[in-house]
Amino acid sequence: MSSQVDVPVVSVVTATRNRPQAIRAALLSIKAQSFVAFESIVVDDGSDAETLAAYDSLWTELDGRFRLVKGPAAGLPGTGPAAARNRGMRLARGEFVTFLDDDDVWTSPDHLAVGIESLRRTGADYYFANMVGVRPGQIVIPNWFPDSPGLTAGPTVWERPAVHDVSRSAMLKMMRHHLVHPDTLIVRRSLLLEAGGFLERVRFSEDYNLMMRLMDRARRVLYRPDIVVHYRLPEADSVSSMDSRVEQALQMLACTQHIRLTCLRGDIRRCARAREGWTFRQLAGYMHDAGRNAAALSLAWQAVCVFPTLGAWASLARSLGRALFAPLTRRQPARPAPSATVTTRDQGALPSVS
């Protein structure tokens, strides 16, 4: 295997921060690819000194195709995964670009080979594959797209393994409920640069935002239904678990609204509106759980305004009913006996929505 590639065909970008053990498995899964004409760009986003020192040992297991790009000084706050990925994307030299998160692994050694050959044969500019969700070490989601048969309904452009041409309608139907994770994506660098990369002002749903903007510009999309990635589902140290569900939903709204403002195709904007309306309904549910029925009613109404489906109207009716009848059904908590010790939490505190 070559240890150096003068002109890489594909650039693999990995953003990382303080995960020296996890990233080892990720980078070794890149090294194990049968397609050798790649470069791996690891963008460190301000890891501590101990992690930076651990890279020296890790790099002895790698070769000249792997390079480390350091960001903020050790220990300083990071810029976030979107900004770190964008730095790597701008340094990429390959005709194609793909991503692999530092805590995930590619499980198919032919992932790059099949994707790049399919893209070259067909002239397509957007390729993705299937993955599983694991936590911790156990498969929790065995199929990332279980309810999207349209992804494999199109013509087969590669036989073994099967790669399918995906229609725009099938793609958008899937993306109303799911997203293409960057781990499984291989895209032409020209398309990625045209789209502008990841939206840096959010720390959640930035991948959904980019996938929609790529779809707005993509000429042809290919899909491989085989599992090629083990994706670690969010845990305590992941970005998506640091924020509450409400904060995540608010960032999703920012992403869908950005899509509606920047994308040219009407079907893309409509798909974003569908996700925006659903997110408003989620927020309404969170507010109900917190006992904030007036806020829930307002959010349910916004869901109807954004995307007026039967489900949205039903959600609004439920919110209205709760707002009207909650005062009639509210009960005062019983007072403890004088000699009793109160051990429950403050009765005036709102339930947590995190």
C-alpha beads as a LAMMPS data file, in Angstrom:
LAMMPS data file: protein, C-alpha beads

354 atoms
353 bonds

1 atom types
1 bond types

-500.0 500.0 xlo xhi
-500.0 500.0 ylo yhi
-500.0 500.0 zlo zhi

Masses

1 110.0

Atoms # bond

1 1 1 0.000 0.000 0.000
2 1 1 1.261 3.441 -0.870
3 1 1 2.166 5.665 2.057
4 1 1 1.940 8.875 0.072
5 1 1 -0.454 10.146 -2.611
6 1 1 0.759 13.040 -4.732
7 1 1 -2.671 13.897 -6.127
8 1 1 -5.459 12.371 -3.997
9 1 1 -8.714 11.463 -5.666
10 1 1 -10.749 11.835 -2.473
11 1 1 -10.200 13.827 0.715
12 1 1 -11.532 12.442 4.010
13 1 1 -12.192 15.154 6.614
14 1 1 -12.428 14.311 10.320
15 1 1 -13.087 16.964 12.970
16 1 1 -12.048 16.022 16.495
17 1 1 -11.601 17.329 20.016
18 1 1 -10.318 15.385 23.043
19 1 1 -11.074 11.887 21.733
20 1 1 -7.678 10.244 21.214
21 1 1 -8.961 6.701 21.831
22 1 1 -12.077 6.940 19.669
23 1 1 -10.352 8.605 16.732
24 1 1 -7.803 5.804 16.512
25 1 1 -10.509 3.360 15.392
26 1 1 -11.900 5.912 12.950
27 1 1 -8.549 6.598 11.286
28 1 1 -7.602 2.928 11.111
29 1 1 -10.918 2.245 9.338
30 1 1 -9.910 4.867 6.767
31 1 1 -6.476 3.284 6.376
32 1 1 -8.135 -0.116 5.791
33 1 1 -9.946 1.112 2.656
34 1 1 -9.124 -0.793 -0.524
35 1 1 -9.075 2.490 -2.439
36 1 1 -5.672 3.952 -1.644
37 1 1 -5.663 7.299 -3.493
38 1 1 -7.014 9.318 -0.582
39 1 1 -5.824 11.946 1.846
40 1 1 -7.085 12.077 5.427
41 1 1 -7.322 15.553 6.952
42 1 1 -7.761 15.491 10.724
43 1 1 -8.797 18.894 12.076
44 1 1 -8.191 19.221 15.813
45 1 1 -10.548 21.766 17.359
46 1 1 -8.622 22.843 20.457
47 1 1 -7.924 19.584 22.258
48 1 1 -6.029 19.611 25.541
49 1 1 -2.279 19.077 25.745
50 1 1 -2.639 15.420 26.748
51 1 1 -4.655 14.661 23.609
52 1 1 -2.205 16.533 21.383
53 1 1 0.625 14.459 22.852
54 1 1 -1.308 11.234 22.191
55 1 1 -1.371 12.018 18.462
56 1 1 2.372 11.347 18.248
57 1 1 1.858 7.705 19.182
58 1 1 -1.232 7.359 16.992
59 1 1 0.502 8.688 13.890
60 1 1 3.110 5.929 14.063
61 1 1 0.286 3.550 13.034
62 1 1 -0.660 5.693 10.025
63 1 1 1.211 6.869 6.927
64 1 1 1.869 9.938 4.806
65 1 1 -1.721 10.172 3.598
66 1 1 -2.811 11.321 7.068
67 1 1 -2.166 14.870 8.240
68 1 1 -3.109 16.736 11.383
69 1 1 -4.374 20.317 11.251
70 1 1 -4.374 22.067 14.615
71 1 1 -6.940 24.731 15.452
72 1 1 -7.217 26.853 18.621
73 1 1 -4.478 26.633 21.219
74 1 1 -4.717 23.631 23.517
75 1 1 -7.569 23.852 25.989
76 1 1 -9.301 26.877 24.464
77 1 1 -12.991 26.613 23.514
78 1 1 -13.444 24.925 20.150
79 1 1 -15.028 26.492 17.111
80 1 1 -17.514 23.634 16.751
81 1 1 -17.763 20.655 14.376
82 1 1 -19.191 22.672 11.478
83 1 1 -16.336 25.192 11.434
84 1 1 -13.722 22.463 11.910
85 1 1 -15.119 20.443 8.999
86 1 1 -15.164 23.547 6.839
87 1 1 -11.482 24.163 7.568
88 1 1 -10.704 20.644 6.416
89 1 1 -12.919 21.013 3.354
90 1 1 -11.068 24.153 2.267
91 1 1 -7.743 22.304 2.559
92 1 1 -8.990 19.303 0.564
93 1 1 -7.196 18.555 -2.706
94 1 1 -9.289 15.633 -3.915
95 1 1 -11.842 15.674 -6.696
96 1 1 -14.231 14.208 -4.128
97 1 1 -14.732 14.897 -0.415
98 1 1 -16.160 12.733 2.336
99 1 1 -16.334 12.938 6.128
100 1 1 -15.941 10.568 9.054
101 1 1 -16.726 11.602 12.625
102 1 1 -13.998 10.885 15.158
103 1 1 -16.144 8.397 17.106
104 1 1 -17.502 6.448 14.114
105 1 1 -15.934 3.794 11.858
106 1 1 -16.252 2.662 8.264
107 1 1 -17.068 -1.042 8.315
108 1 1 -16.868 -1.746 4.559
109 1 1 -13.322 -1.624 3.146
110 1 1 -14.762 -0.958 -0.334
111 1 1 -16.798 2.108 0.723
112 1 1 -14.544 4.596 -1.089
113 1 1 -13.867 2.313 -4.054
114 1 1 -17.541 1.641 -4.819
115 1 1 -18.611 5.229 -4.241
116 1 1 -15.931 6.858 -6.369
117 1 1 -16.212 4.380 -9.232
118 1 1 -20.019 4.802 -9.250
119 1 1 -19.690 8.574 -9.334
120 1 1 -17.142 8.478 -12.134
121 1 1 -19.102 6.002 -14.270
122 1 1 -22.374 7.899 -14.050
123 1 1 -21.214 11.513 -13.788
124 1 1 -23.253 11.852 -10.585
125 1 1 -22.069 14.283 -7.945
126 1 1 -23.768 12.997 -4.747
127 1 1 -23.404 9.459 -3.375
128 1 1 -24.402 8.039 -0.001
129 1 1 -24.829 4.667 1.680
130 1 1 -26.615 3.056 4.612
131 1 1 -25.420 2.805 8.211
132 1 1 -26.354 1.442 11.625
133 1 1 -26.612 3.264 14.939
134 1 1 -24.704 1.788 17.893
135 1 1 -24.721 2.526 21.642
136 1 1 -22.364 1.478 23.242
137 1 1 -21.032 -1.283 21.038
138 1 1 -24.532 -2.685 20.452
139 1 1 -26.560 -2.079 17.304
140 1 1 -29.618 -0.046 18.285
141 1 1 -30.717 1.096 14.819
142 1 1 -30.037 -1.713 12.311
143 1 1 -31.158 0.272 9.247
144 1 1 -30.937 4.052 8.961
145 1 1 -33.637 4.232 6.255
146 1 1 -36.128 1.475 7.163
147 1 1 -39.182 3.248 5.730
148 1 1 -37.691 4.586 2.505
149 1 1 -38.152 1.911 -0.201
150 1 1 -37.992 4.615 -2.845
151 1 1 -34.228 4.834 -2.375
152 1 1 -33.791 1.440 -4.080
153 1 1 -36.650 1.738 -6.588
154 1 1 -34.530 3.424 -9.252
155 1 1 -32.255 1.840 -11.873
156 1 1 -29.202 -0.096 -10.689
157 1 1 -26.002 1.585 -11.887
158 1 1 -23.646 -0.890 -10.169
159 1 1 -24.407 -4.571 -9.687
160 1 1 -22.103 -5.975 -7.012
161 1 1 -22.635 -4.338 -4.626
162 1 1 -25.868 -2.720 -5.760
163 1 1 -25.873 1.047 -6.225
164 1 1 -29.107 2.754 -7.258
165 1 1 -29.967 5.933 -9.094
166 1 1 -32.270 7.872 -6.737
167 1 1 -35.068 10.093 -7.989
168 1 1 -35.443 13.557 -6.515
169 1 1 -38.941 12.745 -5.237
170 1 1 -37.724 9.637 -3.388
171 1 1 -34.821 11.564 -1.923
172 1 1 -36.991 14.388 -0.618
173 1 1 -39.592 12.000 0.792
174 1 1 -36.819 10.336 2.794
175 1 1 -35.377 13.647 3.963
176 1 1 -38.665 14.783 5.469
177 1 1 -37.982 12.246 8.234
178 1 1 -34.282 11.339 8.039
179 1 1 -30.958 12.801 7.024
180 1 1 -27.942 11.664 5.067
181 1 1 -25.154 11.578 7.609
182 1 1 -21.819 12.975 6.353
183 1 1 -20.153 9.671 7.366
184 1 1 -21.820 7.955 4.391
185 1 1 -21.536 10.777 1.876
186 1 1 -19.106 11.130 -1.023
187 1 1 -19.589 14.352 -2.961
188 1 1 -17.730 16.244 -5.655
189 1 1 -15.655 18.966 -4.044
190 1 1 -16.930 21.484 -6.619
191 1 1 -20.512 20.869 -5.451
192 1 1 -19.512 21.127 -1.796
193 1 1 -17.734 24.443 -2.372
194 1 1 -20.671 25.760 -4.392
195 1 1 -23.017 24.935 -1.518
196 1 1 -20.710 26.735 0.925
197 1 1 -20.044 23.929 3.391
198 1 1 -21.582 23.537 6.826
199 1 1 -23.593 26.280 8.538
200 1 1 -21.239 27.365 11.302
201 1 1 -23.599 29.302 13.539
202 1 1 -25.367 26.141 14.755
203 1 1 -24.042 23.109 16.637
204 1 1 -26.960 20.809 15.873
205 1 1 -28.634 19.878 12.549
206 1 1 -25.798 21.439 10.545
207 1 1 -25.515 18.124 8.652
208 1 1 -29.218 18.169 7.718
209 1 1 -28.856 21.768 6.555
210 1 1 -25.909 20.938 4.286
211 1 1 -27.511 17.797 2.826
212 1 1 -30.550 19.836 1.777
213 1 1 -28.418 22.552 0.194
214 1 1 -26.411 19.928 -1.671
215 1 1 -29.658 18.400 -2.947
216 1 1 -30.692 21.835 -4.180
217 1 1 -27.651 21.820 -6.509
218 1 1 -26.969 18.130 -7.185
219 1 1 -27.480 16.873 -10.736
220 1 1 -27.672 13.170 -9.895
221 1 1 -27.806 11.146 -6.656
222 1 1 -26.691 7.552 -6.046
223 1 1 -27.446 5.274 -3.083
224 1 1 -25.849 2.070 -1.817
225 1 1 -28.182 0.196 0.577
226 1 1 -25.350 -1.805 2.179
227 1 1 -24.205 -0.883 5.682
228 1 1 -20.867 0.930 5.451
229 1 1 -20.722 2.837 8.766
230 1 1 -21.139 2.144 12.459
231 1 1 -22.448 5.460 13.770
232 1 1 -22.206 6.055 17.495
233 1 1 -25.501 7.405 18.753
234 1 1 -25.306 10.483 21.009
235 1 1 -24.056 9.961 24.532
236 1 1 -23.089 12.254 27.361
237 1 1 -20.004 13.737 25.678
238 1 1 -21.548 14.396 22.272
239 1 1 -22.533 17.829 21.026
240 1 1 -26.138 16.803 20.419
241 1 1 -26.565 15.769 24.066
242 1 1 -25.065 18.906 25.579
243 1 1 -28.069 20.959 24.596
244 1 1 -31.616 20.429 25.777
245 1 1 -34.252 19.103 23.427
246 1 1 -35.681 22.619 23.208
247 1 1 -32.339 24.103 22.199
248 1 1 -31.863 21.388 19.600
249 1 1 -35.294 22.081 18.152
250 1 1 -34.575 25.804 17.995
251 1 1 -31.382 25.099 16.061
252 1 1 -33.309 22.851 13.691
253 1 1 -35.699 25.760 13.068
254 1 1 -32.727 27.993 12.267
255 1 1 -31.491 25.367 9.795
256 1 1 -34.829 24.884 8.047
257 1 1 -35.368 28.625 7.755
258 1 1 -31.857 29.025 6.319
259 1 1 -32.705 26.376 3.712
260 1 1 -35.884 28.201 2.762
261 1 1 -33.968 31.457 2.348
262 1 1 -31.018 30.096 0.350
263 1 1 -32.291 27.190 -1.761
264 1 1 -33.703 27.815 -5.238
265 1 1 -35.795 24.696 -5.856
266 1 1 -39.367 24.826 -4.646
267 1 1 -39.446 21.135 -3.714
268 1 1 -36.423 21.626 -1.449
269 1 1 -38.044 24.587 0.282
270 1 1 -41.283 22.627 0.707
271 1 1 -39.383 19.722 2.274
272 1 1 -37.747 22.166 4.689
273 1 1 -41.144 23.645 5.545
274 1 1 -42.441 20.171 6.372
275 1 1 -39.538 19.622 8.789
276 1 1 -40.018 23.120 10.222
277 1 1 -43.708 22.506 10.863
278 1 1 -42.947 19.186 12.559
279 1 1 -40.314 20.878 14.736
280 1 1 -42.825 23.489 15.883
281 1 1 -45.114 20.608 16.868
282 1 1 -42.275 19.003 18.828
283 1 1 -41.669 22.277 20.652
284 1 1 -45.364 22.502 21.459
285 1 1 -45.164 19.051 23.038
286 1 1 -42.158 20.063 25.117
287 1 1 -44.010 23.126 26.378
288 1 1 -47.017 20.996 27.330
289 1 1 -44.699 18.706 29.288
290 1 1 -43.409 21.789 31.114
291 1 1 -46.936 22.980 31.929
292 1 1 -46.617 26.026 29.646
293 1 1 -49.861 25.570 27.767
294 1 1 -50.084 29.100 26.374
295 1 1 -46.617 28.773 24.819
296 1 1 -47.564 25.344 23.484
297 1 1 -50.683 26.768 21.848
298 1 1 -48.665 29.516 20.150
299 1 1 -46.147 26.997 18.804
300 1 1 -48.882 24.651 17.572
301 1 1 -50.439 27.584 15.697
302 1 1 -47.076 28.382 14.092
303 1 1 -46.839 24.747 12.956
304 1 1 -50.165 25.144 11.150
305 1 1 -49.032 28.396 9.562
306 1 1 -45.781 26.877 8.298
307 1 1 -47.134 23.538 7.040
308 1 1 -50.913 23.088 7.459
309 1 1 -51.373 19.312 7.440
310 1 1 -54.167 17.373 9.145
311 1 1 -51.665 16.353 11.801
312 1 1 -50.769 19.985 12.441
313 1 1 -54.442 20.953 12.810
314 1 1 -55.013 18.013 15.176
315 1 1 -52.014 19.127 17.245
316 1 1 -53.431 22.644 17.394
317 1 1 -56.815 21.316 18.547
318 1 1 -55.176 19.330 21.342
319 1 1 -53.165 22.363 22.407
320 1 1 -56.270 24.524 22.445
321 1 1 -58.113 21.957 24.534
322 1 1 -55.316 21.775 27.061
323 1 1 -55.042 25.550 27.266
324 1 1 -58.806 25.900 27.866
325 1 1 -59.323 23.059 30.324
326 1 1 -56.056 23.012 32.229
327 1 1 -57.227 25.704 34.711
328 1 1 -60.302 23.591 35.488
329 1 1 -58.377 20.408 36.148
330 1 1 -55.383 21.816 37.983
331 1 1 -55.157 20.557 41.539
332 1 1 -53.230 22.081 44.383
333 1 1 -50.641 19.744 45.970
334 1 1 -51.553 18.495 49.397
335 1 1 -49.760 20.275 52.223
336 1 1 -47.416 18.075 54.264
337 1 1 -48.297 17.386 57.864
338 1 1 -46.581 19.775 60.300
339 1 1 -44.220 17.077 61.531
340 1 1 -43.359 15.748 58.074
341 1 1 -40.125 16.534 56.290
342 1 1 -40.544 17.753 52.704
343 1 1 -38.149 15.776 50.504
344 1 1 -39.689 16.402 47.080
345 1 1 -38.387 19.070 44.767
346 1 1 -39.786 22.601 44.819
347 1 1 -43.398 22.419 43.665
348 1 1 -42.992 25.618 41.654
349 1 1 -40.148 24.283 39.467
350 1 1 -40.948 23.357 35.870
351 1 1 -40.224 19.808 34.785
352 1 1 -36.952 19.407 32.931
353 1 1 -37.134 19.200 29.143
354 1 1 -33.500 18.241 28.623

Bonds

1 1 1 2
2 1 2 3
3 1 3 4
4 1 4 5
5 1 5 6
6 1 6 7
7 1 7 8
8 1 8 9
9 1 9 10
10 1 10 11
11 1 11 12
12 1 12 13
13 1 13 14
14 1 14 15
15 1 15 16
16 1 16 17
17 1 17 18
18 1 18 19
19 1 19 20
20 1 20 21
21 1 21 22
22 1 22 23
23 1 23 24
24 1 24 25
25 1 25 26
26 1 26 27
27 1 27 28
28 1 28 29
29 1 29 30
30 1 30 31
31 1 31 32
32 1 32 33
33 1 33 34
34 1 34 35
35 1 35 36
36 1 36 37
37 1 37 38
38 1 38 39
39 1 39 40
40 1 40 41
41 1 41 42
42 1 42 43
43 1 43 44
44 1 44 45
45 1 45 46
46 1 46 47
47 1 47 48
48 1 48 49
49 1 49 50
50 1 50 51
51 1 51 52
52 1 52 53
53 1 53 54
54 1 54 55
55 1 55 56
56 1 56 57
57 1 57 58
58 1 58 59
59 1 59 60
60 1 60 61
61 1 61 62
62 1 62 63
63 1 63 64
64 1 64 65
65 1 65 66
66 1 66 67
67 1 67 68
68 1 68 69
69 1 69 70
70 1 70 71
71 1 71 72
72 1 72 73
73 1 73 74
74 1 74 75
75 1 75 76
76 1 76 77
77 1 77 78
78 1 78 79
79 1 79 80
80 1 80 81
81 1 81 82
82 1 82 83
83 1 83 84
84 1 84 85
85 1 85 86
86 1 86 87
87 1 87 88
88 1 88 89
89 1 89 90
90 1 90 91
91 1 91 92
92 1 92 93
93 1 93 94
94 1 94 95
95 1 95 96
96 1 96 97
97 1 97 98
98 1 98 99
99 1 99 100
100 1 100 101
101 1 101 102
102 1 102 103
103 1 103 104
104 1 104 105
105 1 105 106
106 1 106 107
107 1 107 108
108 1 108 109
109 1 109 110
110 1 110 111
111 1 111 112
112 1 112 113
113 1 113 114
114 1 114 115
115 1 115 116
116 1 116 117
117 1 117 118
118 1 118 119
119 1 119 120
120 1 120 121
121 1 121 122
122 1 122 123
123 1 123 124
124 1 124 125
125 1 125 126
126 1 126 127
127 1 127 128
128 1 128 129
129 1 129 130
130 1 130 131
131 1 131 132
132 1 132 133
133 1 133 134
134 1 134 135
135 1 135 136
136 1 136 137
137 1 137 138
138 1 138 139
139 1 139 140
140 1 140 141
141 1 141 142
142 1 142 143
143 1 143 144
144 1 144 145
145 1 145 146
146 1 146 147
147 1 147 148
148 1 148 149
149 1 149 150
150 1 150 151
151 1 151 152
152 1 152 153
153 1 153 154
154 1 154 155
155 1 155 156
156 1 156 157
157 1 157 158
158 1 158 159
159 1 159 160
160 1 160 161
161 1 161 162
162 1 162 163
163 1 163 164
164 1 164 165
165 1 165 166
166 1 166 167
167 1 167 168
168 1 168 169
169 1 169 170
170 1 170 171
171 1 171 172
172 1 172 173
173 1 173 174
174 1 174 175
175 1 175 176
176 1 176 177
177 1 177 178
178 1 178 179
179 1 179 180
180 1 180 181
181 1 181 182
182 1 182 183
183 1 183 184
184 1 184 185
185 1 185 186
186 1 186 187
187 1 187 188
188 1 188 189
189 1 189 190
190 1 190 191
191 1 191 192
192 1 192 193
193 1 193 194
194 1 194 195
195 1 195 196
196 1 196 197
197 1 197 198
198 1 198 199
199 1 199 200
200 1 200 201
201 1 201 202
202 1 202 203
203 1 203 204
204 1 204 205
205 1 205 206
206 1 206 207
207 1 207 208
208 1 208 209
209 1 209 210
210 1 210 211
211 1 211 212
212 1 212 213
213 1 213 214
214 1 214 215
215 1 215 216
216 1 216 217
217 1 217 218
218 1 218 219
219 1 219 220
220 1 220 221
221 1 221 222
222 1 222 223
223 1 223 224
224 1 224 225
225 1 225 226
226 1 226 227
227 1 227 228
228 1 228 229
229 1 229 230
230 1 230 231
231 1 231 232
232 1 232 233
233 1 233 234
234 1 234 235
235 1 235 236
236 1 236 237
237 1 237 238
238 1 238 239
239 1 239 240
240 1 240 241
241 1 241 242
242 1 242 243
243 1 243 244
244 1 244 245
245 1 245 246
246 1 246 247
247 1 247 248
248 1 248 249
249 1 249 250
250 1 250 251
251 1 251 252
252 1 252 253
253 1 253 254
254 1 254 255
255 1 255 256
256 1 256 257
257 1 257 258
258 1 258 259
259 1 259 260
260 1 260 261
261 1 261 262
262 1 262 263
263 1 263 264
264 1 264 265
265 1 265 266
266 1 266 267
267 1 267 268
268 1 268 269
269 1 269 270
270 1 270 271
271 1 271 272
272 1 272 273
273 1 273 274
274 1 274 275
275 1 275 276
276 1 276 277
277 1 277 278
278 1 278 279
279 1 279 280
280 1 280 281
281 1 281 282
282 1 282 283
283 1 283 284
284 1 284 285
285 1 285 286
286 1 286 287
287 1 287 288
288 1 288 289
289 1 289 290
290 1 290 291
291 1 291 292
292 1 292 293
293 1 293 294
294 1 294 295
295 1 295 296
296 1 296 297
297 1 297 298
298 1 298 299
299 1 299 300
300 1 300 301
301 1 301 302
302 1 302 303
303 1 303 304
304 1 304 305
305 1 305 306
306 1 306 307
307 1 307 308
308 1 308 309
309 1 309 310
310 1 310 311
311 1 311 312
312 1 312 313
313 1 313 314
314 1 314 315
315 1 315 316
316 1 316 317
317 1 317 318
318 1 318 319
319 1 319 320
320 1 320 321
321 1 321 322
322 1 322 323
323 1 323 324
324 1 324 325
325 1 325 326
326 1 326 327
327 1 327 328
328 1 328 329
329 1 329 330
330 1 330 331
331 1 331 332
332 1 332 333
333 1 333 334
334 1 334 335
335 1 335 336
336 1 336 337
337 1 337 338
338 1 338 339
339 1 339 340
340 1 340 341
341 1 341 342
342 1 342 343
343 1 343 344
344 1 344 345
345 1 345 346
346 1 346 347
347 1 347 348
348 1 348 349
349 1 349 350
350 1 350 351
351 1 351 352
352 1 352 353
353 1 353 354
